[in-house]
C-alpha cells in the first residue's frame, strides 16, 4: 500500500496533523484529538502504511507526541523529513526532557543530507539544460545555489523559462546564458 504523505507548515497543529492522517486513511475525524490518535493508530495497525511527514521541522511538541503514540501503537515506519532544524530539535533543550527522550528512543536512523557535490549537481544540471550545460554554466549555477539541492531544483525551471522567452536574443548574442542564470538566481530565496 502507498505511504501516507503529509506536508507540514508553520501553522500545523497536532489536531490538524491527525485530521490530515485521518483523511488520508479515510477515517471520520469528528473525534476528540486523543480519540483521533487512537483511531488513526488502530487503522495503521490493521492496515500498515508508512508515514512520510515532510517539513516536519514545523511540528510542535504535541504533534511529535502524537507521532510517538502512533508509532508505539501501530509500529509502522515513520519518516520525518525536514531541515537541519528538525535534527537539532531532537538534541536541543527547546523540547522538554521527557519529550526529547521519547522521540530519541524511537529514532532508528537519521541522515543529514549535505549540499550536493559539484559532480552531483552537474548530472542534474546537464539533464535539465542539455546542450546549454557548459562547464561555465554549471559552475555558475553551482556557485549561486551553494550546491543546495532544493535551490538547484528551483533555479533550473526558471532558467529554462528565461531561455524560452529570450531565444532570439540568445541566438543573436544580445543575451548570454550567464545573464539568464544571473537573472534566475536573483529570484531565488536563499538563506
N, C-alpha and C positions, 0 to 999 in steps of 0.2 A: 504494500500500500504506500502511496505517496506521502512524503513528510508533510507535516503541518508547518506552514511558513507564516510568521508574524513579523511585520515591520514596526518597530517602535519609534516614537518621537519623544521629545521632551515632555509632552502632555499625557503620556500613557500612565494611567494609574493601575493599581493591582486589579481593580474591578474591570477596567477596560480590557486589560490583557486576558483575564478569564472570560470575558464576553466574546472576545475575538477567537479564543480557543474553542469555546462552546459553539460559536457559529461555524467554525471550520469543521467541527466534529458533528455538526447537525444536531446540536442539543438545544433544548429550551434554556434560555438564560435568565428567566424570571426569578431564580432562586436568590437567596442571600449570598453574599460573597463567599462566606465559609462553606455553604452548601454547594455552591457552584464549583468550588475547588474539588470537593468530593465527587461530584458528578463527572467532571472532566477527568479526574484521576481514574475513576471506575471505568469510564468508557475507554480510556487508553489502556487500562489493564486488560480489558476484554478484547480490544482491537488495537494492538500495539502499532503506533506510528511514531517515528522520530519527530521531535520538535526542533525547528530551526527558528531561532529568535534573533533577528537582525537589529542592529543598533541597540543592543542590549545594554550598552553603557548608560542609556537613559532610564533604565528600570530603577524604581525606588526600592527601599528595603522590603516593603510589604509584597511587592511583585516578585522579588527574588525569593522571599519566603514562600510564596505560592509555588514557585518553580521547584523549590526544595521539597515541598509537600507532594507535589505531583510526581516527582522522581521517586520519592520514598514509597509511594503507594503503587505506582504503575511500573517503575523500573524500565522506562523507555529511554532511548538515547535522547539527550537534550543538548543541542549545540547553541551556545551563545556567541554571537558574532558582534564585534564592536571595535571601538577604537582602543588605543592603549589605556584610556581611562577605565575601561572595563577590567583590564588586567590589574591596574592599580587599585581598583575598588576592592579586589579580593585580598589585598595586602595592606590597605590603608587603615587608618584609625577612624575614618569617617563612619564606618559601619560599627554598630555595637559589636562587642567581642563575641557574643553568642551567635549572632547572625553570620559574622565572618567565619566563625568555626563551622557552622552548619554548611555554608557554601563550600568552603575549602575542603571539607571532608567528602564532598560529592564530586569534586573535580578529578576526572580520570587523567586528563591531559590538557595542557594549554599550549597554544602555539602562537607566538607573536610573529607576524609577518613583517619582515624588514622591507625597506624600499627595494625596488627592482634593481638588479644589476643591469649595466648597460647592455649586455648581451641578451637579457630577457626582454628589456624594453625594445631592443632592435627588432626582435621577432614580431612583437605586437605592432610596432610602427610600420614595418615592412608589409605586414598583412593588410593594414588599412590604407597606406599611401601608395603601395605598389611601386611604380616607376619613379614616383616623386620622393621615395625614401632614400635620398642620398645620405652619405656619411655626415655631411654638414647639417641636413635637416634633422637627422636622428640625434645628433649631438645637441642641436638647439632645443629640440623637444625635451630631451632628457634633462638638459640644464634648467629649463623653465619650469618643469614639473617636479624637479628634485627626485625623479625616479619613483614617485609615489603612484602606485598602480591606478588608483582612482582618478588622479589628475591626468594621467596618460589617457585613460579611457574617456575622460571628459573633453580633452582637447582635440582628439582625433576627429570626431564628427564636426566640430567647429572649423577645423582646418579644411575638411572636405567640403563643407558648406561654402566657405570663403573661396575655395578653389573653383567651385561651380559658378559662383557669382562673378568671378574675375577671370574667367577662362580666356577671354580675348586679350586682356591686359597681360596675362601670363605669357601668352604666345608672342606678343609684341615686345616683351621685356620691360614694359612700363611698371609691372609689379613682379616681384620675385617671391619665391616660396618662403624665403626667410621673413618677408614682410607679412605674409599670411600667418605664419607661425607666431610672430610677434603680436599681431592683432588678436589672434585666438587666445594667446597667453594673457593678454591684458584683461580678458573677460573671465579668466579663471579666478575662483575664490579660494585662495590658499591661506594657510595659517592656522 
